[in-house]
Amino acid sequence: MNYPRRGYPLRGKFFRPDLSGHNEMILEIKQYPDPVLEKKCREVEKIDERTKKLIKDMFETMYAHRGIGLAASQVGVSERIVVVDIGDGPRVFINPKILKKKGKVFSEEGCLSVPGVFLKVKRAEKITVEALNERGDKFNLEANGLLSRCIQQEIDHLNGTLILNKMSILEKIIKKLSPSKNNNSKQ
């Protein structure tokens, strides 16, 4: 998830934990219309060193792109892994499932796989999610606000759904009829 309008500022700068001493790499973020983004991801059966390395690389990639959430499918890996950091520390969700939803809110969202597009999306205001952490421990988390929205969007990615799929028909027509920013800048 990309926080609307250039990321999620914290204390005047972007939060980025010290990952020095690790061999993380910045992965390529798949962008729409890459077909991997529309595929439902498979469950993680075993959390091994490869899985842990992928999680570290996903965090490094998310921070490098000023994101606050990233699903494994966005880096071309069709596994049910999500990383999130809305400024209160990194969180890992492996095989996440939303158990409960409460309330509805509309808010603007962006997506690292659909750069430059920000849409108002309806989401549950509060959720309870069940997942495994990077050690394989099962946990439940109640989330609301930005954390709830971010988790929901990343789980959408795991199910092959992009924010573009959440657009109303009117929004789709307007986007199609509107001249792109690139075309305007050439004139």
N, C-alpha and C positions, 0 to 999 in steps of 0.2 A: 504494500500500500504506500502510496505517495501522499503525504499530507498536502491538502490544497495550498496552492500558491507557494511553492518552493521548499517544502519540507516542514519539519516540526522543530522550531527553535526552542532551545532550553537554556536559560540563563545567558541569553545573548549569543549563543553559539549552538552548533549541533552536537548532541551527545555522541561520543564515540569512545567506547572503553579501550583501554590499552590492551592490544592483542599482540604486543611485541613478544618475541620469543616463540611464536607459533609460525608455522609455515602455511598461512592462509594465502589464498589467491582470489583475485577478483574474477568472478565467473561472468560469462556473457548472459545478459538478461534477454530472454526471448521476447520478441515484440509481435504484437498483432500484425498480420494474420497467421503467425506460425502455428501449424496444426497441433503441436504439443500442448498448447494452451487450452485446447478444446477437448482434451482427453481426460477421462476420470483416472486419477492416480490410484495405484495399488497400495495396499497396506504394507507397512514395514514389518517384516517377520522377525528380523534379528537386528539388534543394535550392536554393530561392530565398529572397528576402527574406521572403516570406510564411511560409515554413517556419521560418526563423530567428526571426521574431517570435512564431510559435506556440510554439516551444521556450522562449523567454524568458517568455512568458505562462504556460506550463505550470509552469515552475519557481516563478514568483511565486505561482501558485494552490496548488501543492503546499506551499510554505512557509507560506502563509497558513492552510492547513488542517492544519498540523502533520503532514503526510505525509512519507514517505520514498521514495515512488515514485508515478508517475502515467503512465497511458497516454492517448494522444490521444483514444481513444474515450470516456474518462471526462469529457472536456470537449466531447463531441459531434462530434469530427472523426474520421472513419473512415479514418485513415491509420496506418501502422505506425511510430509514434514513441513512445518511452518516455523519461522522465526519471527519474533516481534520485539520491538523496543520502542515504546512511546515516550521514553525519557526516564522511566523508573527502573531501568535495568533490563538486560536481555532475558527473553523467555523462549523456551522451546516447547513445541507441541508436536508430538509424534502420534499418528493415527487419531487426530482429534475428532470428537463427536460432540455436537451441541445437544445437550439433554433437555434444556428448558429455554424458552424465549418469553420475554415479557415486555409489553409496551411496543410502540412504534415511533421512530423519529426519522425525519428527512434531514440529510446533511450532505454537503459537497464532498466528493471523494475523487482522488486521482489514483493512477496505477502506473507502476514502473514499466509494465508491459504495453501500456497505451500512453506514451509520453505526450504531455501537453493537453490531454483531455481531462476535464474536471466536470463531473456530473452530480446532480442531486440524486441521492439513492435512498430508498426507504429500507431501513434495517430495524431489527429488534433493539429496543433501548437497553435491555439487560439480558444477559445469557448466562447459562451454566454450561461449561464445557468440561469434557472428560478427555484426558490424553495421557501419554507417557512422556516423561522427561528424557533427557539424553542418557540417563543411567538406567532407563527402563522401568522406573517407578511410576505407577499409575497415580494420577491426581485429578481432583475436581477443582475448578476455579469459577467463582462468580465474577463476572466482568460487566461493567457498564461504561457509558461514555465512549471516549476514543478507543480504549482497549477493546471494548465489545465490538465496535465497528471494524476495527483492524482484524480481529480474529475472524469475524464473519466473512470479510472480504477474502482473506487468505484461504479459508475453508472453501469458499466459492471456487477459487483457483484449483483446489484439489479435486473439485467436482467438474472441472472443465467449463466454469462459468466466469465470464469477464464482466466488468462494469458496463461494457457496451451492451451486454445482454439485458441489463436492467433499465436501459433507456426506454422512455415512452415512445410511442409511434410518432407523436408530434416532434419530440427531440430528434428522432432519426431523420425526419423530413427536413427539419431546419438545418441539421448538420450537412445533409446531402446537398441542399440548395445554397448554403453559405459558401462564398469563395474562401479558399484556404488562405492562411496567413502568408504562406510562401508565394502564392500567386500575386497577392497584393504588394509584397515587397519587391517584386521584379518590375513593377510598373513605375 
